[in-house]
């Protein structure tokens, strides 16, 4: 806890104690029941202490849920930079004279330091399995789980999935109160939502709000996103805690907030839907990790203009921009320009839904796809492969650092090369100065003099940002290009 905040709390306690002392001196003493009217200055109308509360209240729900949520305290060892003789880094004022070295001292190696943090978790089985966020336990060397009845257990990580920010922790305990899991696909905007957790380590807390939105994607928080949005305050320490409905059933795992920088809730919080969390948890418990289905295509959203160009009345489905050679999609006959409109009989509304649906299928399973090709429906069966590991992806990127944009030479738009190509002053992006004829994008329509402003909707303002976006873009990225003052999209 922040030291100043902790002092403030102590000050509040001290003040309350002092006031209690003054009240005692005045002789009011401890008031109980009808004692209030024993010697009244004013006759008070008192509630019957034996009368049961009548009216809407979440108290029964909260009483049930609180024991099902735990506090998770973690410790990790981090290396912090030191200056000289183990001191903190040199003041920037002196660094301008000495550079990064001090001629009078011997530099020291980075110092190891223990870092402690707090989070929350949800008991999902009586025998000690706890669902939480990956970022709560990632890198932890020691995990302590404290239940609502103040029992403390040593926890171990069963497995983690960074792409959804989920993790499973196990403690050696039995007969624990396990939460009831709801079907999050039934959650509707306007439903009551309670966020339960242990923010700031002060103890279990409950905040109330409503579900503001479902299916939130493209936020850049995780690789796979399908968030429930809520205005129930999710404060630091609530990460990994429960988002429950008005029956006390788990509908999501609290994971992120939008904040103005203060770290507190601004009324926009996000939770991982329980349906997704359970599927990830099952794989972690069974195999210790998550494996995802692999289709082997680059897909992009179907914009209104693209829908019109393909003869569709409304934008829907996922457009196949490219098919990887030798991939399951290629073997099944999927082609560039196909629009995938259904997966296993369920409509595909956008590219993110298809991506999430394929990722949740097991490698080796068969995906039934309905595609639109040249105005006609086709049914294809694809035997899914295994999504490449991060190591495999890194190796592929190292061999081809710009992916399918290899062979495209760019410069910052404010460079001399940009001026030679008559790029207007103030144009943001990177200017294409040359395209290798053997480049995969040589026939895409990209031209020298074009200013690339986005790669797969990610803004690029300089060469470094372009290189990073190109590495992550995969095959056949979608480029937003400024050409002589007019913007256009190019599927490269």
ZAMARGU-4260 file (C-alpha; in steps of 0.2 Angstrom, whole numbers, plus 5000, padded with zeros to 4 digits):
<rodrens>
0) 5000/5000/5000 | 5006/5018/4996 | 5014/5024/5012 | 5006/5041/5011 | 4989/5033/5009
5) 4993/5021/5023 | 4997/5036/5034 | 4981/5044/5029 | 4971/5029/5034 | 4980/5029/5051
10) 4976/5047/5053 | 4958/5044/5050 | 4958/5030/5063 | 4967/5041/5076 | 4954/5055/5073
15) 4939/5043/5075 | 4947/5037/5091 | 4949/5054/5097 | 4931/5058/5094 | 4926/5042/5103
20) 4935/5048/5118 | 4926/5065/5118 | 4910/5056/5116 | 4914/5046/5131 | 4919/5061/5141
25) 4902/5069/5137 | 4894/5054/5145 | 4884/5047/5130 | 4892/5030/5132 | 4887/5016/5121
30) 4870/5017/5114 | 4859/5002/5112 | 4841/5000/5106 | 4828/5009/5116 | 4842/5017/5127
35) 4841/5031/5114 | 4825/5037/5121 | 4829/5034/5140 | 4832/5052/5143 | 4829/5061/5127
40) 4832/5079/5123 | 4822/5075/5107 | 4810/5060/5105 | 4816/5049/5091 | 4806/5037/5081
45) 4816/5021/5081 | 4815/5006/5069 | 4810/4989/5077 | 4827/4980/5078 | 4818/4964/5076
50) 4809/4968/5060 | 4817/4960/5044 | 4823/4971/5030 | 4810/4973/5016 | 4815/4979/4999
55) 4827/4977/4985 | 4844/4972/4992 | 4860/4963/4985 | 4865/4957/5003 | 4860/4939/5000
60) 4869/4938/4984 | 4885/4947/4991 | 4884/4935/5007 | 4885/4920/4995 | 4898/4927/4983
65) 4911/4934/4995 | 4917/4917/5001 | 4920/4912/4983 | 4932/4926/4979 | 4950/4926/4986
70) 4964/4937/4988 | 4980/4933/4978 | 4997/4940/4985 | 5012/4937/4974 | 5031/4940/4975
75) 5042/4941/4960 | 5061/4945/4959 | 5065/4959/4947 | 5081/4967/4942 | 5082/4986/4944
80) 5096/4997/4936 | 5108/5004/4948 | 5121/5018/4946 | 5138/5016/4954 | 5142/5007/4970
85) 5125/5001/4971 | 5117/5018/4971 | 5102/5024/4961 | 5105/5029/4943 | 5115/5045/4940
90) 5106/5061/4940 | 5103/5067/4922 | 5111/5083/4926 | 5128/5075/4929 | 5126/5062/4915
95) 5127/5076/4903 | 5145/5078/4909 | 5150/5060/4912 | 5139/5051/4899 | 5132/5035/4907
100) 5148/5032/4916 | 5157/5040/4931 | 5176/5041/4930 | 5177/5040/4949 | 5167/5025/4952
105) 5165/5007/4946 | 5149/5002/4938 | 5138/4989/4947 | 5128/4975/4940 | 5108/4977/4941
110) 5102/4974/4958 | 5088/4961/4962 | 5073/4967/4971 | 5058/4958/4977 | 5042/4966/4971
115) 5025/4962/4979 | 5008/4964/4971 | 4990/4960/4975 | 4976/4953/4965 | 4960/4943/4966
120) 4954/4926/4961 | 4938/4915/4959 | 4936/4898/4967 | 4929/4887/4953 | 4930/4870/4961
125) 4929/4864/4979 | 4946/4855/4977 | 4956/4871/4975 | 4956/4877/4957 | 4956/4896/4956
130) 4953/4906/4940 | 4963/4923/4939 | 4972/4934/4927 | 4988/4930/4919 | 4995/4947/4924
135) 4992/4944/4942 | 5003/4928/4943 | 5015/4930/4928 | 5033/4929/4934 | 5028/4926/4952
140) 5041/4916/4963 | 5029/4915/4978 | 5010/4915/4978 | 4999/4916/4993 | 4980/4914/4992
145) 4969/4920/5007 | 4951/4915/5008 | 4937/4926/5015 | 4938/4916/5032 | 4957/4922/5033
150) 4964/4905/5029 | 4981/4907/5019 | 4987/4894/5007 | 5002/4892/4996 | 4997/4893/4978
155) 5005/4885/4962 | 5002/4890/4944 | 4994/4876/4934 | 4995/4885/4918 | 4994/4903/4910
160) 4987/4910/4894 | 4994/4927/4890 | 4984/4929/4874 | 4968/4930/4884 | 4976/4935/4901
165) 4969/4920/4910 | 4978/4909/4923 | 4973/4894/4934 | 4980/4893/4952 | 4979/4877/4963
170) 4979/4877/4982 | 4979/4861/4993 | 4961/4862/5000 | 4945/4854/4999 | 4926/4858/5002
175) 4929/4876/4996 | 4914/4886/4991 | 4914/4886/4972 | 4906/4899/4962 | 4891/4895/4950
180) 4896/4899/4932 | 4883/4907/4921 | 4882/4906/4902 | 4889/4923/4897 | 4881/4922/4880
185) 4865/4926/4888 | 4871/4942/4896 | 4862/4958/4889 | 4866/4976/4890 | 4857/4983/4905
190) 4859/4968/4916 | 4865/4971/4934 | 4883/4967/4937 | 4893/4966/4953 | 4912/4967/4953
195) 4919/4957/4968 | 4937/4958/4972 | 4951/4963/4985 | 4957/4981/4979 | 4971/4989/4987
200) 4972/4974/4999 | 4960/4982/5011 | 4948/4967/5011 | 4934/4961/5000 | 4924/4974/4992
205) 4909/4974/4980 | 4904/4987/4968 | 4888/4988/4958 | 4884/4994/4940 | 4876/4987/4924
210) 4883/4978/4909 | 4887/4993/4897 | 4891/4982/4881 | 4896/4965/4876 | 4908/4958/4863
215) 4920/4973/4865 | 4935/4970/4853 | 4950/4979/4845 | 4955/4987/4861 | 4973/4982/4860
220) 4972/4975/4878 | 4974/4956/4874 | 4977/4946/4858 | 4960/4938/4859 | 4946/4950/4865
225) 4928/4948/4867 | 4925/4958/4883 | 4910/4962/4893 | 4910/4981/4897 | 4903/4987/4914
230) 4902/5003/4924 | 4904/4993/4940 | 4920/5001/4947 | 4935/4989/4944 | 4949/4995/4955
235) 4967/4990/4956 | 4967/4973/4965 | 4951/4968/4957 | 4960/4960/4943 | 4956/4942/4942
240) 4940/4944/4953 | 4922/4940/4949 | 4909/4949/4939 | 4893/4942/4944 | 4875/4944/4939
245) 4860/4948/4950 | 4859/4929/4955 | 4877/4928/4960 | 4883/4918/4945 | 4900/4921/4937
250) 4898/4930/4920 | 4916/4936/4919 | 4933/4938/4926 | 4938/4957/4929 | 4953/4961/4919
255) 4955/4979/4914 | 4949/4997/4916 | 4951/5013/4906 | 4959/5026/4917 | 4964/5044/4916
260) 4981/5039/4923 | 4977/5040/4941 | 4975/5021/4941 | 4957/5022/4948 | 4941/5017/4939
265) 4933/5030/4926 | 4917/5019/4924 | 4923/5009/4910 | 4929/4992/4915 | 4931/4975/4905
270) 4929/4957/4910 | 4933/4941/4901 | 4917/4932/4897 | 4914/4916/4908 | 4911/4906/4892
275) 4929/4910/4886 | 4937/4909/4903 | 4930/4891/4906 | 4936/4885/4889 | 4953/4891/4892
280) 4953/4884/4910 | 4948/4867/4904 | 4963/4866/4892 | 4975/4873/4905 | 4969/4860/4918
285) 4970/4846/4905 | 4986/4850/4896 | 4994/4864/4906 | 4993/4875/4892 | 4981/4881/4878
290) 4983/4875/4860 | 4973/4884/4847 | 4966/4879/4830 | 4975/4885/4815 | 4966/4889/4798
295) 4981/4898/4789 | 4973/4913/4781 | 4974/4932/4783 | 4957/4939/4786 | 4951/4957/4786
300) 4935/4966/4790 | 4922/4968/4776 | 4919/4987/4774 | 4903/4994/4766 | 4914/4998/4750
305) 4921/4980/4750 | 4904/4973/4752 | 4897/4983/4737 | 4912/4978/4727 | 4909/4960/4730
310) 4890/4962/4726 | 4884/4961/4744 | 4870/4972/4751 | 4878/4974/4768 | 4895/4971/4776
315) 4896/4954/4785 | 4908/4940/4786 | 4927/4939/4785 | 4936/4943/4769 | 4951/4931/4765
320) 4965/4942/4759 | 4978/4928/4758 | 4980/4910/4760 | 4996/4903/4767 | 5004/4890/4756
325) 5002/4872/4763 | 4990/4878/4777 | 4974/4869/4781 | 4964/4882/4772 | 4975/4880/4756
330) 4972/4861/4757 | 4953/4863/4759 | 4952/4875/4744 | 4950/4891/4752 | 4955/4906/4740
335) 4959/4924/4741 | 4943/4934/4739 | 4932/4922/4748 | 4920/4929/4761 | 4918/4917/4776
340) 4900/4920/4781 | 4897/4905/4793 | 4907/4894/4804 | 4899/4877/4810 | 4882/4883/4805
345) 4883/4900/4815 | 4884/4916/4805 | 4900/4925/4805 | 4897/4944/4808 | 4915/4950/4807
350) 4933/4945/4806 | 4936/4945/4825 | 4922/4933/4828 | 4929/4921/4815 | 4947/4922/4822
355) 4940/4919/4840 | 4929/4905/4834 | 4944/4896/4826 | 4956/4899/4840 | 4944/4890/4852
360) 4943/4875/4842 | 4955/4860/4845 | 4969/4856/4833 | 4963/4842/4822 | 4945/4846/4823
365) 4935/4850/4807 | 4928/4867/4804 | 4913/4868/4792 | 4914/4884/4783 | 4901/4893/4772
370) 4910/4905/4759 | 4904/4917/4746 | 4914/4915/4730 | 4909/4925/4715 | 4892/4928/4721
375) 4888/4909/4725 | 4888/4899/4741 | 4901/4886/4744 | 4903/4873/4759 | 4921/4869/4764
380) 4927/4857/4777 | 4944/4862/4784 | 4954/4850/4796 | 4962/4863/4807 | 4981/4863/4811
385) 4989/4869/4827 | 4992/4888/4829 | 5011/4891/4828 | 5020/4894/4845 | 5028/4911/4849
390) 5045/4903/4845 | 5039/4897/4828 | 5032/4914/4824 | 5048/4923/4830 | 5058/4911/4819
395) 5047/4915/4804 | 5049/4934/4808 | 5067/4933/4810 | 5069/4925/4793 | 5057/4937/4785
400) 5057/4953/4796 | 5044/4963/4786 | 5033/4948/4782 | 5024/4950/4765 | 5031/4969/4765
405) 5048/4962/4762 | 5056/4971/4748 | 5047/4988/4751 | 5059/5002/4754 | 5052/5016/4765
410) 5058/5033/4772 | 5051/5045/4785 | 5039/5056/4776 | 5049/5072/4782 | 5065/5065/4774
415) 5074/5072/4758 | 5068/5057/4749 | 5050/5062/4753 | 5053/5079/4746 | 5061/5072/4730
420) 5045/5062/4728 | 5034/5078/4730 | 5026/5072/4746 | 5016/5087/4753 | 5023/5094/4769
425) 5015/5088/4785 | 5009/5071/4778 | 5011/5058/4792 | 5017/5041/4788 | 5032/5033/4778
430) 5034/5036/4760 | 5038/5021/4748 | 5054/5025/4739 | 5056/5008/4730 | 5047/4991/4728
435) 5058/4976/4723 | 5049/4967/4708 | 5051/4950/4717 | 5042/4957/4733 | 5025/4949/4737
440) 5017/4966/4735 | 5024/4970/4719 | 5007/4967/4710 | 4997/4974/4724 | 4995/4992/4716
445) 5007/5000/4729 | 5018/5013/4721 | 5034/5023/4724 | 5028/5040/4731 | 5013/5032/4741
450) 5013/5037/4759 | 5009/5022/4770 | 4999/5028/4785 | 4992/5012/4793 | 4996/4994/4793
455) 4981/4983/4798 | 4973/4999/4805 | 4988/5002/4816 | 4995/5020/4813 | 5013/5021/4807
460) 5022/5038/4809 | 5040/5033/4806 | 5051/5019/4799 | 5052/5010/4816 | 5033/5009/4818
465) 5032/5003/4801 | 5044/4989/4804 | 5035/4984/4820 | 5018/4984/4812 | 5025/4975/4796
470) 5032/4961/4807 | 5015/4958/4816 | 5004/4960/4801 | 5006/4942/4794 | 5003/4939/4776
475) 4993/4951/4764 | 4991/4966/4776 | 4979/4979/4773 | 4987/4996/4770 | 4980/5014/4771
480) 4989/5024/4759 | 4989/5043/4755 | 4992/5045/4736 | 4993/5063/4730 | 4982/5069/4744
485) 4969/5055/4742 | 4968/5040/4754 | 4964/5022/4748 | 4966/5005/4755 | 4977/4992/4747
490) 4977/4974/4751 | 4996/4971/4750
</rodrens>
